[in-house]
Amino acid sequence: MWLWRLLAGVALVLATTSAYSAPKTLLVLGDSLSAEYGLQRGAGWTALLQQRLQQHKLATTVVNASISGDTTIGGKNRLPALMSQHKPDVLVIELGSNDALRGLPLKTSQDNLQAMITLARQQQAKVLLVGMQIPPNYGPDYTRRFSAMYQDLAKSNKVALVPFFMEGIAADLSLFQADRIHPNEQAQPRLLDNVWPALKPLLGLK
């Protein structure tokens, strides 16, 4: 009997270790803030994320499917093929800023984000929603509702949320490129640090 229990215990440990260490895929669906716009290839926060995962000895591959200028409708339209191709375990959604720049209705943006969350969860992928804020010149009501959109989606869907992707960066012009819109190379580690606390639990890290 003791031998059977010992073998069963070993089998359970091996199964747990195998499940934890099984290779995973993390898909980032974003816009220019994640697409290394204006940066040298490999300098963006997604590339730094891959390096950090390797440091933690996680067999996780980061697939950066971000496109500069992309909107939530673009992400929604591209996601089915990306999910089919990469079968990600974790989906990071960093979209919405260009919707605001183009003055798209918030209801449309929210519906598009909801569709992406729904599709990911239907395919058993964990979701991290990256929240954004916009300057006050859009008007206080629109500015408030835009920020709240991410919080409401995260709460209603019970998915992980980065409250504000640009926290600690937005007010520091030294961390921006000449266009004063896109973070420079020095800002990329901070972007990763803003994402990391919400992402860690999805990867099994404490």
C-alpha positions in Angstrom: 0.0 0.0 0.0 2.8 2.4 0.9 4.5 1.8 -2.5 1.2 2.6 -4.3 0.8 5.8 -2.4 4.5 6.8 -3.1 4.0 6.1 -6.9 0.8 8.0 -6.9 2.4 11.0 -5.2 5.3 11.0 -7.6 2.9 10.9 -10.6 0.9 13.8 -9.1 4.1 15.9 -8.7 5.2 15.1 -12.2 1.9 16.0 -13.7 1.7 19.3 -11.8 5.3 20.2 -12.8 4.5 19.3 -16.4 1.4 21.4 -16.5 3.2 24.4 -15.0 6.3 24.1 -17.2 4.4 23.3 -20.4 5.2 25.9 -23.1 2.7 28.7 -23.3 1.9 31.5 -25.7 1.2 35.1 -24.8 -0.4 37.2 -27.5 -0.2 41.0 -27.4 -2.9 42.7 -29.5 -2.1 46.4 -29.5 -1.4 49.6 -31.3 1.7 51.8 -31.8 2.3 51.8 -28.0 3.1 48.1 -28.3 4.3 47.9 -31.9 7.7 49.5 -31.2 6.8 52.7 -33.2 9.9 54.8 -33.6 12.0 52.4 -31.7 14.8 50.0 -32.6 13.5 46.5 -33.1 13.7 44.6 -29.9 13.6 47.7 -27.7 9.9 47.8 -27.0 8.2 46.6 -23.8 7.0 43.4 -25.4 10.6 42.4 -26.2 11.6 43.3 -22.6 8.7 41.1 -21.5 10.1 38.1 -23.4 13.4 38.7 -21.7 11.8 38.9 -18.2 9.9 35.6 -18.8 13.2 34.0 -19.7 14.7 35.3 -16.5 11.9 33.7 -14.6 12.5 30.5 -16.6 9.0 30.5 -18.0 8.6 28.6 -21.2 6.4 31.3 -22.6 6.6 32.8 -26.1 5.4 36.4 -26.6 3.7 37.0 -30.0 3.4 40.7 -30.6 0.6 41.2 -33.1 0.4 44.9 -32.5 0.0 47.3 -35.4 0.5 51.1 -35.3 -2.7 53.0 -35.8 -4.9 50.0 -35.0 -8.3 50.5 -33.4 -10.6 48.2 -31.5 -12.5 47.3 -34.6 -9.2 46.4 -36.3 -8.3 44.2 -33.3 -11.7 42.6 -33.3 -11.4 41.8 -37.0 -7.9 40.4 -36.7 -8.3 38.4 -33.5 -10.1 35.3 -34.8 -7.3 34.4 -37.2 -4.7 35.2 -34.6 -6.4 33.0 -32.0 -6.6 30.2 -34.5 -3.0 30.5 -35.6 -1.3 31.0 -32.2 -3.8 29.4 -29.7 -2.6 31.7 -26.9 -2.9 30.9 -23.3 -2.9 34.6 -22.4 -4.2 37.5 -24.5 -3.1 41.1 -23.7 -5.5 43.7 -25.2 -3.9 47.1 -25.5 -6.3 49.0 -27.8 -8.7 52.0 -27.7 -6.4 55.1 -27.8 -6.8 55.5 -31.6 -10.6 55.1 -31.2 -10.6 58.2 -29.0 -8.2 60.1 -31.4 -10.7 59.4 -34.2 -13.7 60.4 -32.1 -15.3 57.0 -32.4 -18.4 56.4 -30.1 -17.4 54.9 -26.8 -20.2 52.3 -27.1 -18.6 51.0 -30.3 -15.2 50.7 -28.6 -16.6 49.0 -25.6 -18.6 46.5 -27.8 -15.4 45.7 -29.8 -13.4 45.1 -26.6 -16.2 43.0 -25.2 -16.2 40.9 -28.4 -12.4 40.3 -28.1 -12.7 39.3 -24.4 -15.6 36.9 -25.2 -13.7 35.2 -28.1 -10.6 34.8 -26.0 -12.5 33.2 -23.1 -14.4 31.0 -25.4 -11.1 29.6 -26.4 -9.8 29.2 -22.9 -7.4 32.1 -23.0 -6.8 34.3 -20.0 -7.3 38.0 -20.7 -5.4 41.1 -19.5 -7.0 44.4 -20.4 -4.7 47.3 -20.6 -6.4 50.5 -19.6 -5.7 53.9 -21.1 -6.6 57.5 -20.3 -6.9 60.5 -22.7 -6.0 64.2 -22.2 -8.7 66.5 -20.7 -9.1 68.5 -23.9 -11.6 65.8 -25.1 -13.9 67.2 -22.4 -14.4 66.0 -18.8 -17.3 63.7 -19.6 -15.7 61.8 -22.5 -12.4 61.6 -20.6 -14.0 60.1 -17.5 -16.2 57.6 -19.5 -13.2 56.5 -21.6 -11.2 55.6 -18.6 -14.1 54.0 -16.9 -14.8 51.8 -19.9 -11.8 49.6 -19.1 -12.6 49.3 -15.5 -16.3 48.4 -16.3 -15.2 45.7 -18.8 -12.7 44.2 -16.4 -15.2 44.1 -13.6 -18.1 42.7 -15.6 -16.0 40.1 -17.2 -13.8 39.4 -14.2 -10.6 39.8 -16.2 -7.2 41.3 -15.1 -6.7 45.0 -15.6 -3.8 47.4 -15.9 -5.5 50.6 -14.6 -3.3 53.0 -16.7 -0.7 51.8 -19.1 1.1 55.1 -19.1 1.3 55.5 -15.3 4.4 57.4 -14.4 5.1 58.3 -18.0 2.3 60.5 -19.3 3.4 63.6 -17.4 7.2 63.3 -18.1 8.1 64.7 -21.5 11.6 63.3 -21.3 10.1 59.9 -21.7 8.5 60.7 -25.1 9.7 60.8 -28.6 9.7 64.1 -30.5 6.0 63.7 -31.4 5.2 63.9 -27.7 2.8 61.0 -28.2 4.8 57.8 -28.3 7.0 56.8 -25.4 10.7 56.6 -26.1 13.1 53.7 -25.4 13.8 54.9 -21.9 10.1 54.6 -21.1 9.8 50.9 -22.2 10.9 49.3 -18.9 8.3 51.4 -17.1 5.6 50.3 -19.4 6.5 46.7 -18.7 6.6 47.4 -15.0 3.1 48.8 -15.3 1.8 45.6 -17.0 3.8 43.1 -14.9 1.9 43.1 -11.6 -1.4 42.2 -13.4 0.2 39.8 -15.8 2.2 37.7 -13.2 -0.8 35.8 -11.8 -2.0 34.8 -15.3 1.4 33.1 -15.8 1.3 31.3 -12.5 3.8 33.7 -10.7 3.2 35.1 -7.3 
